[in-house]
Amino acid sequence: MIPKYQRIADRLRVQLTGETRIRMTKLPTEKELCSLYGVSRQTVRQALQLLETEGLIERRQGSGAYATGLHPDASHNQIAILLPTDSDYTYARLRNDLQVPLVKEGFAVSFFLTGHSVANERAILQQLLSVPLRGLIVEPVRSALPNPNLDLYEKLWANQLPTVFLHAAYENFPPRTVIAEENFAGASQLTEYLIDRKHTRIAGIFRSDTHPGLDRYMGFTTACATAEIPWDDNCIRWYSSAELLALQKKQATGFLADFIRQNLGACSAVICQDDEIAYWLVKELTRAGKNVPEDVSIVSFDNSFLCEFSEPGLTSLAHKSSSELAVTAADALLTQMRGGTAPSVSLPFEIIERGSCTSLG
């Protein structure tokens, strides 16, 4: 005959591991469990001890017992993280900052590279359908475009798979937790920063096929309109994920050289999509005989190590900490895996000033 404490543990385990649609975040108190199952406190404590030994709960003194999000079968504690590339200048830090807190909590983390390709993403998702996943983190492929892989995501979500998107969700997807950045507000902040320094002709370089790129363009143009500063469509350069991939793999800076020849004109400042674009633009401006910031001021997003590598250093937008995006995403996934609800978050920026921008005053 199965002991009472084991039967209680079995029932709680089902709710804790998500094998039912009712996922438990915090267990009832010992008194409530005694009443619910009609057993003694000693029996309840034996059941809780068993679940704690399996790693399914943690007991906090004076607070109660909480789900860890783990499954009793270690092979089921796998988290897949889909990123577009391993060539991105922020990739190494992002990968580490996502992995460390999840591994610390007992999960195994695997990374998959989509290569900015929805076809590659589809192949990865088909592979993941046969994996006992506990959670999923995805940085979308060209998030501003409709994604044809919703059918596979829905198959994964049919099993209540906790999922977090980085930077943006797909255009045609139902609502999901997204850990993003305040891109519109950040671009407005950079534009106002330049206007305060008497720049009235400002150019921009933005990524055409992602929501962050579109939001940064809108923040820039809206801030110009608010300040009654005209902007010229001919001074805006859009680049694609394919051009970015060529830049990362082959240092193909042709589109930046084209920007200088065709779009920069008499503009005294440029807002760049991110530090990577700004870093290579500074090099192309130097080749073209233009000095930063004497001839052209440059500002960007991310406050990455490239800001210090650039000469002069790049004025760039930063988060509260360099790991804030990844840590917030990992926390959101852990919350979901433990039965909680994780709202979407947009992280604010602050300007870090360096030598790439000057005042015309």
MOKA-V263133 format. One line per field, one symbol per residue. ss: DSSP state (a for helix, b for strand, c for the rest). A space follows every 10 residues. Layout:
ss->???
//
This chain:
ss->cccaaaaaaa aaaaaacccc cccccbccca aaaaaaaccc aaaaaaaaaa aaacccbbbb cccbbbbccc cccaaacbbb bbbccccccc aaaaaaaaaa aaaacccbbb bbbccccaaa aaaaaaaacc ccbbbbbbbc ccccccccca aaaaaaaccc cbbbbbcccc ccccccbbbb bcaaaaaaaa aaaaaacccc cbbbbbbccc aaaaaaaaaa aaaaaacccc ccaaabbbbc aaaaaaaaaa cccaaaaaaa aaaaccccbb bbccaaaaaa aaaaaaaccc ccccccbbbb bccccaaaac ccccbbbbcc cccaaaaaaa aaaaaaaccc ccccbbbccb bbcccccccc c
//
